[in-house]
Amino acid sequence: MNLNRRNYPPEHGIRVPFAQLKTLISGLFEAADMRVHDAQLLADILTRNNQRCLYSHGTGQIRHYLECIKKGDVNPRPEITVTQEAAASLVMDGDGGLGYFPCYHGTRKLIDKARAGGIAAMTTSNHHHVGATGNYTRMAIEHDCIGICCSSYRAHLGPDAMIYNIVDTSPLSIALPAGEQPPLVTDMGGRLLHFQGELFERLPTTYFKVMALTSAVKALGAVFPRVFREALEDSPWKPNQAAFIAVIDIAHFTPIDEFKADMDQFIKEARQSQPLPGMERAELAGGNEWAWERENVVAGIPMSDEHVEALRTEADALGVQTHFEQFESTRF
């Protein structure tokens, strides 16, 4: 049972090796006037998400990004800058480009800062979409750190709107490493529950909790990085998004081996419990993606025919070759 989720391995399609898919994606963004090193970094991140079957935040975003660049909403060649820095903090400016670049390069700096002082945090602004917030928390766990990331955007709640309209898709990710077990990677959008009057009467506390969570994410991921400041309103681009990222070096608080052993026990017990009705197995957040990634590293990334055709359409428009036909032998 996959609950009709968009991020689930397709039932039919072909398998594409990581390197070939990354090369194609990089070529698309290079054809859209992105610098080679930026295009390659973005392609690597998006392809890794496909490898985890997170298609919505892998190549599923390509059409949107290319449209934004074409319309002039996103700077294809941003100059990422550090506008403020201290021993345990960082403020990054995205220069109207995609948010991947300040978030990625800033997270690398945060990991070094956390290694030195235990905890480090940053804000980013003046950019567009950051992609999956799990992109950056996963970077932290690769270095035996805990990662926290949330992102939101500039939006005003009018006086005639119901307050529940504050609930949107602003994402939050919290990731902790493990040893032999899958890491715990919570990575989710904030719109947990659409408003329905009858359901509100039955579960009012649930709605209040959804509002509380979303408003905290928006305050931390947009207000705190000051995405509402007037200078951004007047930008030639549309840099309406921002992010908050924190990295915690576990070794500053407890021996890393002991922590991972405790996490393994915690996650193992959960995975040995009974699954939810209709589900194949019991997994905590990130468990499915961990298993799919391990499988797809060996077998290739499963791509549905619809997904392949969508990439072909974008490639044809930019004069980029796809070569998907060479993988027909992998059809499933």
C-alpha positions as CSV (number, residue, x, y, z in Angstrom):
1,M,0.0,0.0,0.0
2,N,1.5,3.4,-1.0
3,L,-1.4,5.6,0.0
4,N,-1.2,7.2,-3.5
5,R,1.9,9.1,-2.4
6,R,3.8,11.0,-5.1
7,N,7.1,9.9,-3.6
8,Y,6.9,6.1,-4.1
9,P,8.8,3.9,-6.6
10,P,6.8,3.7,-9.8
11,E,5.2,0.4,-10.8
12,H,6.4,0.6,-14.4
13,G,9.3,2.4,-16.1
14,I,13.0,2.2,-16.7
15,R,16.0,2.4,-14.4
16,V,18.6,5.2,-15.1
17,P,22.1,5.2,-13.6
18,F,22.9,8.1,-11.2
19,A,25.7,9.5,-13.3
20,Q,23.7,9.6,-16.5
21,L,20.7,11.3,-14.9
22,K,22.9,13.8,-13.1
23,T,24.6,14.7,-16.4
24,L,21.3,15.3,-18.1
25,I,20.0,17.5,-15.3
26,S,23.2,19.5,-15.2
27,G,23.0,20.0,-19.0
28,L,19.4,21.3,-18.7
29,F,20.5,24.0,-16.2
30,E,23.6,24.9,-18.1
31,A,21.4,25.4,-21.2
32,A,19.3,27.7,-19.1
33,D,22.5,29.9,-18.5
34,M,23.5,28.5,-15.1
35,R,27.2,28.3,-14.3
36,V,28.6,24.8,-14.8
37,H,29.6,24.3,-11.1
38,D,26.2,25.5,-9.9
39,A,24.4,23.3,-12.4
40,Q,26.4,20.3,-11.3
41,L,25.7,20.9,-7.7
42,L,22.0,21.3,-8.2
43,A,21.9,18.2,-10.4
44,D,23.7,16.2,-7.8
45,I,21.2,17.2,-5.1
46,L,18.2,16.6,-7.3
47,T,19.5,13.2,-8.5
48,R,20.2,12.1,-5.0
49,N,16.6,12.8,-4.1
50,N,15.4,10.8,-7.0
51,Q,17.6,8.0,-5.8
52,R,15.7,8.1,-2.5
53,C,12.4,8.2,-4.5
54,L,11.8,11.8,-3.4
55,Y,10.7,12.7,-6.9
56,S,8.7,15.7,-5.8
57,H,11.9,17.4,-4.6
58,G,14.2,15.7,-7.2
59,T,13.7,16.1,-10.9
60,G,10.0,16.8,-10.3
61,Q,11.1,20.4,-9.6
62,I,13.0,21.0,-12.9
63,R,10.1,22.3,-14.9
64,H,9.3,24.9,-12.3
65,Y,12.9,26.0,-11.9
66,L,13.4,26.4,-15.6
67,E,10.2,28.4,-16.0
68,C,11.3,30.7,-13.2
69,I,14.7,31.3,-14.8
70,K,13.1,31.9,-18.2
71,K,10.6,34.4,-16.8
72,G,13.3,36.3,-15.0
73,D,12.1,35.5,-11.5
74,V,15.3,33.6,-10.6
75,N,18.8,34.7,-11.1
76,P,20.6,31.9,-13.0
77,R,24.1,33.2,-12.0
78,P,23.8,34.3,-8.3
79,E,26.8,35.6,-6.4
80,I,26.4,34.0,-3.0
81,T,27.8,36.1,-0.1
82,V,28.2,35.9,3.6
83,T,26.8,39.1,5.0
84,Q,27.5,38.4,8.7
85,E,29.6,35.8,10.5
86,A,30.7,34.9,14.0
87,A,32.1,31.8,15.6
88,A,28.8,30.0,15.8
89,S,26.6,31.9,13.4
90,L,26.3,32.8,9.7
91,V,24.0,35.0,7.6
92,M,23.9,34.1,3.8
93,D,22.6,36.2,0.9
94,G,21.3,34.2,-2.1
95,D,21.4,37.1,-4.7
96,G,18.1,36.2,-6.1
97,G,19.0,32.7,-7.2
98,L,17.8,29.3,-6.1
99,G,18.1,28.7,-2.4
100,Y,20.1,25.5,-2.8
101,F,23.3,27.4,-3.1
102,P,23.4,29.5,0.1
103,C,21.9,26.7,2.0
104,Y,24.4,24.1,0.7
105,H,27.5,26.2,1.1
106,G,26.3,27.6,4.4
107,T,25.6,24.2,5.8
108,R,29.2,23.1,5.0
109,K,30.4,26.1,7.0
110,L,28.1,25.3,9.8
111,I,29.4,21.8,10.1
112,D,32.9,23.1,10.6
113,K,31.7,25.6,13.2
114,A,29.7,23.0,15.1
115,R,32.8,20.7,15.1
116,A,34.7,23.6,16.8
117,G,32.0,24.8,19.2
118,G,29.3,22.3,19.5
119,I,26.4,24.2,17.9
120,A,26.2,26.6,14.9
121,A,23.2,28.2,13.1
122,M,22.5,30.4,10.2
123,T,19.8,32.2,8.3
124,T,19.6,32.6,4.5
125,S,17.4,35.0,2.5
126,N,17.2,36.8,-0.9
127,H,16.6,33.6,-2.8
128,H,14.0,31.3,-4.3
129,H,13.1,27.7,-3.4
130,V,15.6,25.8,-1.2
131,G,14.3,22.4,-2.2
132,A,13.8,19.7,0.4
133,T,14.9,20.9,3.8
134,G,16.2,17.3,4.3
135,N,18.9,18.1,1.8
136,Y,20.8,20.0,4.5
137,T,20.0,18.0,7.6
138,R,21.2,14.9,5.7
139,M,24.5,16.8,5.2
140,A,24.8,17.1,9.0
141,I,24.2,13.5,9.8
142,E,26.9,12.5,7.3
143,H,29.3,14.2,9.8
144,D,27.8,12.7,13.0
145,C,25.8,15.9,13.7
146,I,22.2,16.6,14.2
147,G,20.6,18.8,11.5
148,I,17.6,21.1,11.8
149,C,16.2,23.1,8.9
150,C,13.1,25.0,8.2
151,S,12.1,27.3,5.3
152,S,9.3,29.6,4.5
153,Y,8.4,32.5,2.2
154,R,7.0,36.0,2.2
155,A,3.2,36.0,2.3
156,H,0.8,38.4,4.0
157,L,-2.4,37.2,5.8
158,G,-5.1,39.7,5.0
159,P,-7.7,40.9,7.6
160,D,-10.5,39.1,5.8
161,A,-8.7,35.7,5.7
162,M,-9.4,33.1,8.4
163,I,-6.4,32.6,10.6
164,Y,-6.1,29.0,9.6
165,N,-4.8,30.3,6.3
166,I,-1.5,30.7,8.0
167,V,-1.1,27.0,7.5
168,D,0.9,26.2,4.4
169,T,3.5,23.9,3.0
170,S,6.5,25.6,4.8
171,P,8.8,22.6,5.4
172,L,10.7,21.3,8.5
173,S,13.4,18.7,8.7
174,I,15.1,17.3,11.8
175,A,17.7,14.5,11.2
176,L,19.7,12.4,13.6
177,P,22.3,9.8,12.6
178,A,22.3,6.2,13.7
179,G,24.7,3.3,13.4
180,E,23.5,0.1,11.7
181,Q,19.8,1.3,11.5
182,P,18.4,3.9,9.1
183,P,19.0,7.5,10.3
184,L,16.0,9.3,11.6
185,V,15.1,12.0,9.0
186,T,11.9,13.9,9.5
187,D,11.4,16.0,6.4
188,M,7.8,17.3,5.8
189,G,5.7,20.1,4.7
190,G,3.6,22.0,7.1
191,R,0.1,21.6,5.6
192,L,-0.8,18.6,7.7
193,L,-4.5,19.0,7.6
194,H,-6.9,21.0,5.4
195,F,-9.6,22.9,7.1
196,Q,-13.0,21.2,7.3
197,G,-15.6,22.6,9.6
198,E,-17.0,19.2,10.7
199,L,-13.5,17.8,11.4
200,F,-12.6,21.0,13.3
201,E,-15.5,20.4,15.6
202,R,-14.3,16.8,16.3
203,L,-10.6,17.5,16.5
204,P,-10.1,21.2,17.5
205,T,-6.9,20.5,19.4
206,T,-5.3,18.9,16.3
207,Y,-6.0,22.0,14.3
208,F,-4.5,24.2,17.0
209,K,-1.4,22.1,17.0
210,V,-1.1,22.3,13.2
211,M,-1.4,26.1,13.4
212,A,1.2,26.3,16.2
213,L,3.7,24.2,14.3
214,T,3.3,26.1,11.0
215,S,3.5,29.5,12.6
216,A,6.7,28.5,14.4
217,V,8.2,27.2,11.2
218,K,7.2,30.4,9.3
219,A,8.5,32.7,12.1
220,L,11.8,30.8,12.3
221,G,12.1,30.2,8.5
222,A,11.0,33.6,7.2
223,V,10.5,36.3,9.8
224,F,13.8,35.5,11.6
225,P,15.8,35.7,8.4
226,R,14.0,38.9,7.6
227,V,12.4,37.9,4.3
228,F,9.8,40.7,4.8
229,R,12.4,43.6,4.7
230,E,11.6,46.2,2.1
231,A,14.9,45.8,0.2
232,L,13.8,42.3,-1.0
233,E,10.4,43.7,-2.1
234,D,12.2,45.9,-4.6
235,S,14.5,43.2,-6.0
236,P,14.7,42.7,-9.8
237,W,14.2,39.0,-9.0
238,K,11.5,37.3,-6.9
239,P,13.6,36.3,-3.8
240,N,10.6,35.6,-1.6
241,Q,12.0,32.6,0.4
242,A,14.4,32.1,3.3
243,A,15.7,29.4,5.6
244,F,17.0,28.7,9.1
245,I,19.5,25.9,9.6
246,A,21.2,24.6,12.7
247,V,23.9,21.9,13.2
248,I,24.7,20.2,16.5
249,D,27.9,18.2,16.9
250,I,26.9,15.2,19.0
251,A,30.4,14.5,20.3
252,H,30.3,17.8,22.2
253,F,27.4,16.4,24.3
254,T,27.9,12.6,24.4
255,P,30.2,10.0,23.0
256,I,29.1,9.4,19.4
257,D,29.4,5.6,19.5
258,E,27.2,5.4,22.5
259,F,24.7,7.8,21.0
260,K,24.5,5.8,17.8
261,A,24.1,2.6,19.8
262,D,21.2,4.1,21.6
263,M,19.6,5.4,18.4
264,D,20.0,1.9,16.9
265,Q,18.1,0.4,19.8
266,F,15.4,3.0,19.6
267,I,14.9,2.7,15.8
268,K,15.2,-1.2,15.9
269,E,12.5,-1.5,18.5
270,A,10.2,0.8,16.4
271,R,10.9,-1.2,13.2
272,Q,10.2,-4.5,15.0
273,S,6.7,-3.3,16.0
274,Q,3.5,-3.8,14.1
275,P,3.1,-1.6,11.0
276,L,0.1,0.7,10.4
277,P,-2.9,-0.8,8.7
278,G,-2.3,-1.6,5.1
279,M,1.5,-0.9,5.3
280,E,4.1,-3.5,4.4
281,R,6.5,-2.7,7.3
282,A,7.0,-0.5,10.3
283,E,9.4,2.4,9.6
284,L,10.2,5.7,11.2
285,A,10.7,8.9,9.2
286,G,13.5,8.3,6.6
287,G,13.4,4.6,6.8
288,N,11.8,4.0,3.4
289,E,14.1,6.4,1.7
290,W,17.1,4.8,3.3
291,A,16.1,1.4,1.9
292,W,15.2,2.7,-1.6
293,E,18.5,4.6,-1.9
294,R,20.5,1.5,-1.0
295,E,18.6,-0.5,-3.6
296,N,18.8,2.2,-6.3
297,V,22.5,2.8,-5.9
298,V,22.9,-0.7,-7.3
299,A,20.0,-1.1,-9.6
300,G,19.6,2.4,-11.0
301,I,17.0,5.0,-10.3
302,P,13.4,4.0,-11.2
303,M,11.8,6.5,-13.5
304,S,8.2,6.3,-14.7
305,D,7.3,6.8,-18.3
306,E,5.5,10.0,-17.4
307,H,8.5,11.3,-15.6
308,V,10.8,10.4,-18.5
309,E,8.5,12.1,-21.0
310,A,8.4,15.3,-18.9
311,L,12.2,15.5,-18.9
312,R,12.3,14.8,-22.6
313,T,10.0,17.8,-23.1
314,E,12.2,20.1,-21.2
315,A,15.3,18.8,-22.9
316,D,13.9,19.2,-26.4
317,A,13.0,22.8,-25.6
318,L,16.6,23.5,-24.6
319,G,18.3,21.4,-27.3
320,V,19.7,18.9,-24.8
321,Q,20.0,15.2,-25.7
322,T,18.4,12.7,-23.3
323,H,19.4,9.2,-24.5
324,F,16.8,7.4,-22.4
325,E,16.4,4.8,-25.1
326,Q,19.7,3.2,-24.1
327,F,18.0,2.1,-20.8
328,E,15.1,0.3,-22.3
329,S,16.7,-3.0,-21.4
330,T,16.0,-2.1,-17.7
331,R,12.3,-1.7,-18.2
332,F,10.1,-3.1,-15.4
